[in-house]
Amino acid sequence: MTTASFQQIAHTIPVQPGIYKYYNEAHELLYVGKAKNLKKRVSSYFNKGFTNYKTHELIQRVHSIEFTIVNSEQDAFLLENSLIKQFRPKYNIQLKDDKSFPFIVIKNEHFPRVFLTRRKINDGSEYLGPYTSVGKVRELLDFIRQNIPLRNCKLNLTPQNIQKKKFKVCLEYHLGNCKGPCEGLQTEEDYKEGLVQIKNLLKGNLAPVIHQFREEMKKHAEHMEFEKAEVLRKKIEHLHQYQSKSTIVNNKLGNVDVFSILEEGDIAYVNYLMVENGTIVQTKTITLEKKLDETATAILEFAIAQLRDTFNSNAPEIIIPFPIHYPQQGVTITVPRGGDRKKLLDLSQKNVNYFQEELKKRKMLHLEGKTDEQRKETLLQLQKDLLLPAFPAHIECFDNSNFQGSFPVSAMVCFKMGIPSKKDYRHFNVKTVKGINDFATMKEAVHRRYKRLTDEQQPLPQLVIIDGGKGQLSAALEAIHELGLSGQMTVIGLAKNEEEVFFSGDRQSLKLDWGSDSLKLLRQIRDEVHRFGITFHRQKRSRGTFKNELELIPGIGKATANMLLKTFRSVKNIKQTPAEKLAPLIGSAKAQLIEEHFKRQEKDK
């Protein structure tokens, strides 16, 4: 949808809070967003000009827009997350490891059974959880059975069947694991008390359970039933051990949710700790894929809503590393600086860092530990899957990197016989391209690499991977054509979003089998060039090689630039801020200089 065509419908957009949905020409849902003021939010996509390639690509595909007005910003927030979860639009943040979780079900029946399930059935049963690990659920059930007698048979224990004496107690009764409801030896009221204890255990609220066991133990002792009293004493000791093992901070903290985030390129990781009565009862780390260069704040807001909904959390407090806008009523946002809350946040951060490192290790294809024959077999499979004319013994991959839309650099990694050849890795400081132009930057890096190999009469790779879509691939092929190297190596594009393989001239992409060794190898090479490029970028920034774009403006010094970045977080945000809002921080003269600089920049474009 063009700006002109949008202007024709702009007057029809409501100014109330709600959600908006973007559809393409085939009426496929592309994106769902929320807004406090629908007209203001939607107009910002079409009136602010070019922002980034991903957003630009989305806007070009929008054919129609639909709105749903709601009563409040909170309702818009909840509806947006519900629709994203249901429809998974292409341009919204995506959970990469979305799956079903195990529950503990208390069955809707007489003397309810308690067991593990992955299926939620609308039969009136009570489902506790979900839990992040089947192993954890089984451990919990074992702990429950050791402390609270429950039946595990499938008998239909209706009052009529029990009255007719249809059943006999089994070995579980004689072992003390069941109180014999099948023969009427236990009432439903007594059985329900055990279920209440189970719910307290699962919520980490052990005090009522321990108190009840103490009272029962005293009664048995008073009646000289010392063996029964000893069994209860051991159960109380067992519960104390469980509590000391599980409690991370003092139990006065109450119920809180803790979240931390770690970003790496187009991927973000969010860790969640569910704390009830000072005990961590759930922990989960999820992987999210950015679609429109979303900020850490936007990602965290999305993840919190998704995780709290998935795990049915009603905790009145959320602990996070930085402030966010979370419109749900009755929920307090805390950014701790010390104490038990800070300890929990640090623990969450440790978990997310560990998850990222372990994920990297698992993603690395195990070719480095394989024999030459095994590596050759994988490369032969890659040759077959990509229909390559030559065996890909030598593979090179290119990627571009920039910081907040400034200071582009490029990186190239080299794999020989399926394993990294780090002595052949190369970095490229962009020399000929002004501003941010991903295609021209890619062309320059490819041109410089293969001109040098040609000049030095070095062997060319059989396969060249361009990290990006058709635009980056076309730019790389232009460089190769100008060098007269067309046809001497196969060049493919690897799209970041869907991990699709593009060939020059093909209208349709190639999708390799998700679990194939071929795609695993391509992913490893792609991830390695990301790591290498980002590391180079960070090193240059830490050495001060890059000058902040603001410092390039005459009259703006380093201190002023740093103060603005600290307040507005990015050059892009400063660029979009009018001079009158910058003036209170840096003065009217400097604010005017910055505004005029960016206006000239837009005019030059």
Beta strands, then each sheet from edge to edge (+ up, - down):
strand 1: 18-23
strand 2: 29-35
strand 3: 64-69
strand 4: 94-95
strand 5: 103-106
strand 6: 114-117
strand 7: 126-128
strand 8: 256-264
strand 9: 267-276
strand 10: 279-289
strand 11: 317-319
strand 12: 332-334
strand 13: 394-403
strand 14: 406-416
strand 15: 419-420
strand 16: 426-429
strand 17: 463-467
strand 18: 490-494
strand 19: 501-503
sheet 1: 2+ 1- 3+
sheet 2: 4+ 10- 9+ 8- 11- 12-
sheet 3: 6+ 5- 7+
sheet 4: 15+ 14- 13+ 17+ 18+ 19-
sheet 5: 15+ 14- 16+
end
